[in-house]
Amino acid sequence: MSRDQIFNSEDERASDFVFDDKVAAVFDDMLNRSVPFYAEQQKLITDIAKRFWIPGTPVVDLGCSLGTTLLHIANELKDVEQFIGYDNSQPMIDKALANINHAGESGRIELCMADLNASLDDVDIKNASVVTICWTLQFIRPLQRDRLIKKIYETMADGGVLIITEKVLTNDTSMNRFFIDFYYDYKRRNGYSEEEINKKRESLENVLIPYRFDENFELFRRNGFQIVETFFQWYNFAGFLCVKNA
């Protein structure tokens, strides 16, 4: 696993964050050192998928990056015949394909290019009973999020589940600052320097736009999901479970 040193440079200011070749090459390390309880969250996502998957339906991951979530679910749900992953980064898809081939899952997992910020015509939910959006919705422009969630709800299987993991904001600005400080402490413990933390923060400004808890709940509910609950929270990171009633 290559170590993430993308923001350990002499540049005075980081450019806007993009999922390019350099990010794809170190993305595993970036996730493990930047997402609290990353492995445990993947386990929770897989457990939920196992409970809600309906035989004969596919599993869809929107923003599949390196294919990690799809591979975890595929390893546990051997009866699923079709997994579909969408991403807008060709370097991510290329590395995901290598991971999928190495795992011997190329026959079940299909990857497609799609920009969730643009036209959603390329995204086919195909009556999926499990749809995942892991640390991706925060990169979708706010004006597009309703269209995306509404399409998922209208085209997924009745009784299916939408699983979302996200950065979130609190309703209180001072508490939000506390949570961010705790998160930066977490990154320091994982070996990121002050310079790296600051440059990545600058790089993500206006690129990663988190919602408050109540804004996320309202987004999911107004677009059809009758049941919306959190299944995980660590300071400013959360997991949402949204169920489409049969």
Phi, psi and omega per residue, in radians:
M1 nan 2.079 3.132
S2 -1.237 2.488 -3.082
R3 -1.458 2.426 3.126
D4 -1.307 1.915 3.060
Q5 -2.277 0.466 -3.043
I6 -1.041 -0.672 -3.075
F7 -1.745 0.264 3.048
N8 -1.711 1.217 -3.045
S9 -2.344 3.052 -3.130
E10 -1.585 -0.026 3.128
D11 -1.087 2.390 -3.122
E12 -1.171 -0.678 -3.140
R13 -2.390 2.404 -3.134
A14 -1.312 2.548 3.037
S15 -1.381 2.948 -3.137
D16 -0.997 2.451 -3.090
F17 -1.182 2.269 3.061
V18 -2.362 2.641 -3.139
F19 -1.567 1.269 -3.080
D20 -1.708 -2.932 -3.111
D21 -1.051 -0.693 -3.113
K22 -1.151 -0.711 3.112
V23 -1.192 -0.761 -3.137
A24 -1.031 -0.633 -3.086
A25 -1.174 -0.467 -3.079
V26 -2.087 0.214 -2.967
F27 -1.121 -0.624 3.101
D28 -1.015 -0.836 -3.136
D29 -1.175 -0.672 3.120
M30 -1.048 -0.782 3.139
L31 -1.155 -0.792 -3.092
N32 -1.137 -0.525 -3.115
R33 -1.710 -0.174 -3.064
S34 -2.028 -0.354 -3.118
V35 -1.875 1.928 -3.111
P36 -1.036 2.350 3.121
F37 0.962 0.704 -3.083
Y38 -1.001 -0.854 -3.122
A39 -1.103 -0.703 3.139
E40 -1.183 -0.668 3.086
Q41 -1.098 -0.691 3.080
Q42 -1.078 -0.669 3.102
K43 -1.138 -0.740 3.118
L44 -1.109 -0.741 3.117
I45 -1.045 -0.763 3.136
T46 -1.133 -0.737 3.123
D47 -1.065 -0.750 3.123
I48 -1.142 -0.736 3.128
A49 -1.058 -0.727 3.127
K50 -1.090 -0.618 -3.099
R51 -1.316 -0.601 -3.008
F52 -1.765 -0.243 -3.097
W53 -1.057 2.353 3.123
I54 -1.845 2.179 -3.120
P55 -0.902 2.402 3.122
G56 1.572 -0.053 -3.130
T57 -1.894 2.695 3.099
P58 -1.470 2.980 3.018
V59 -2.026 2.293 -3.074
V60 -2.131 2.331 3.064
D61 -2.068 2.082 -3.141
L62 -1.721 2.021 -3.000
G63 1.496 0.957 -2.947
C64 -1.342 -0.211 -3.140
S65 0.776 -2.008 -3.054
L66 -1.523 0.104 3.104
G67 1.431 0.185 -3.042
T68 -1.079 -0.827 -3.111
T69 -1.118 -0.772 3.110
L70 -1.048 -0.730 -3.118
L71 -1.186 -0.661 3.099
H72 -1.092 -0.797 -3.123
I73 -1.190 -0.733 3.140
A74 -1.053 -0.611 -3.139
N75 -1.189 -0.501 -3.108
E76 -1.670 -0.505 -3.103
L77 -1.916 1.444 -3.064
K78 -1.236 -0.329 -3.099
D79 -1.476 -0.189 3.105
V80 -1.242 2.195 -3.105
E81 -1.566 -0.399 -3.064
Q82 -2.448 2.185 2.980
F83 -2.049 2.438 3.138
I84 -2.273 2.223 3.093
G85 -2.052 2.400 3.108
Y86 -2.075 2.431 3.046
D87 -2.694 2.720 -3.130
N88 -1.784 0.110 -3.115
S89 -1.962 2.012 3.113
Q90 -1.109 -0.701 3.069
P91 -1.026 -0.671 3.105
M92 -1.146 -0.779 -3.141
I93 -1.103 -0.709 3.134
D94 -1.060 -0.775 3.132
K95 -1.247 -0.622 3.088
A96 -1.081 -0.732 3.111
L97 -1.048 -0.704 3.105
A98 -1.115 -0.727 3.116
N99 -1.129 -0.714 -3.123
I100 -1.176 -0.753 3.104
N101 -1.106 -0.717 3.123
H102 -1.091 -0.593 3.140
A103 -1.449 -0.079 -3.140
G104 1.271 0.484 -3.072
E105 -1.969 0.289 -3.079
S106 -1.121 -0.416 3.139
G107 -1.320 -0.369 -3.090
R108 -1.878 -0.440 -3.030
I109 -1.885 2.127 3.116
E110 -1.936 2.369 3.122
L111 -2.016 2.449 -3.083
C112 -2.373 2.568 3.019
M113 -1.418 2.339 3.073
A114 -2.827 2.397 3.089
D115 -1.796 1.885 -3.099
L116 -1.230 -0.202 3.069
N117 -1.544 -0.178 -3.095
A118 -1.966 -2.357 3.137
S119 -1.236 2.386 3.095
L120 -1.642 0.133 -3.124
D121 -1.102 -0.454 -3.124
D122 -1.415 -0.117 -3.091
V123 -1.756 2.072 -3.139
D124 -2.071 1.908 -3.124
I125 -1.291 -0.441 2.995
K126 0.986 0.711 3.091
N127 1.078 0.546 -3.131
A128 -1.123 2.526 3.069
S129 -1.722 -0.205 3.058
V130 -2.320 2.103 3.063
V131 -2.185 2.285 3.138
T132 -2.093 2.482 3.026
I133 -2.345 1.674 -3.005
C134 -1.797 1.951 3.103
W135 0.923 0.687 -3.079
T136 -2.175 -0.671 -3.079
L137 -1.013 -0.562 -3.137
Q138 -1.116 -0.323 3.105
F139 -1.650 -0.097 3.104
I140 -1.470 2.322 3.126
R141 -1.010 2.398 -3.090
P142 -0.895 -0.654 -3.122
L143 -1.161 -0.328 -3.114
Q144 -1.702 -0.213 -2.998
R145 -1.177 -0.668 3.114
D146 -1.088 -0.757 -3.142
R147 -1.055 -0.724 -3.122
L148 -1.171 -0.881 -3.100
I149 -1.127 -0.679 3.131
K150 -1.108 -0.745 3.131
K151 -1.113 -0.733 3.115
I152 -1.029 -0.862 -3.101
Y153 -1.053 -0.792 -3.039
E154 -1.249 -0.429 -3.040
T155 -1.909 -0.142 3.109
M156 -1.462 2.925 -3.098
A157 -1.258 2.538 3.005
D158 -1.053 2.378 -3.109
G159 1.488 0.006 -3.128
G160 -1.429 3.048 -3.074
V161 -2.255 2.432 2.958
L162 -1.859 2.136 -3.111
I163 -1.939 2.147 -3.086
I164 -2.215 2.284 2.981
T165 -2.044 2.389 -2.941
E166 -2.648 2.766 2.762
K167 -1.385 2.570 -3.123
V168 -2.360 2.856 3.006
L169 -1.891 2.706 3.032
T170 -1.623 2.942 3.115
N171 -1.360 -0.256 -3.109
D172 -1.975 2.180 -3.041
T173 -1.136 -0.647 3.131
S174 -1.182 -0.700 3.093
M175 -1.168 -0.613 3.088
N176 -1.081 -0.695 3.106
R177 -1.120 -0.715 3.084
F178 -1.017 -0.832 -3.097
F179 -1.079 -0.713 3.121
I180 -1.143 -0.714 3.089
D181 -1.064 -0.752 3.108
F182 -1.087 -0.668 3.126
Y183 -1.141 -0.722 3.112
Y184 -1.158 -0.597 3.025
D185 -1.059 -0.714 3.106
Y186 -1.044 -0.762 -3.133
K187 -1.174 -0.647 3.081
R188 -1.092 -0.729 3.115
R189 -1.089 -0.468 -3.134
N190 -1.634 0.244 2.952
G191 1.691 0.058 3.087
Y192 -1.423 2.409 3.121
S193 -1.429 2.921 3.100
E194 -1.058 -0.681 3.138
E195 -1.120 -0.754 3.132
E196 -1.110 -0.746 -3.137
I197 -1.086 -0.795 -3.112
N198 -1.167 -0.717 -3.123
K199 -1.186 -0.657 3.110
K200 -1.203 -0.677 3.072
R201 -1.010 -0.794 3.109
E202 -1.100 -0.699 -3.110
S203 -1.130 -0.546 -3.077
L204 -1.576 -0.144 3.123
E205 -1.053 2.293 -3.126
N206 1.158 0.096 3.054
V207 -1.906 -0.832 3.068
L208 -1.790 2.016 -3.081
I209 -2.143 1.692 -3.132
P210 -1.372 2.735 3.043
Y211 -1.830 2.801 2.963
R212 -1.255 2.879 3.099
F213 -0.974 -0.856 -3.080
D214 -1.134 -0.571 3.099
E215 -1.182 -0.681 3.090
N216 -1.153 -0.808 3.127
F217 -1.021 -0.767 -3.138
E218 -1.148 -0.691 3.101
L219 -1.000 -0.839 -3.092
F220 -1.224 -0.700 -3.069
R221 -1.281 -0.709 -3.091
R222 -1.248 -0.243 3.088
N223 -1.796 0.306 2.901
G224 2.075 -0.428 -3.025
F225 -1.238 2.121 -3.065
Q226 -1.391 -0.539 -3.130
I227 -2.044 2.117 3.094
V228 -2.345 2.091 -3.139
E229 -2.397 2.756 2.964
T230 -1.601 2.443 3.075
F231 -2.026 -0.056 3.139
F232 -2.758 2.465 2.914
Q233 -2.645 2.342 2.975
W234 -2.388 1.806 -3.083
Y235 0.822 -1.927 -3.057
N236 -1.736 0.487 3.019
F237 -2.150 2.439 -3.096
A238 -2.572 2.736 3.019
G239 -2.108 2.341 -3.121
F240 -2.036 2.415 3.107
L241 -2.035 2.052 -3.092
C242 -2.101 2.144 -3.047
V243 -1.960 2.338 3.014
K244 -1.639 1.937 -3.083
N245 -1.056 2.503 3.066
A246 -1.222 nan nan
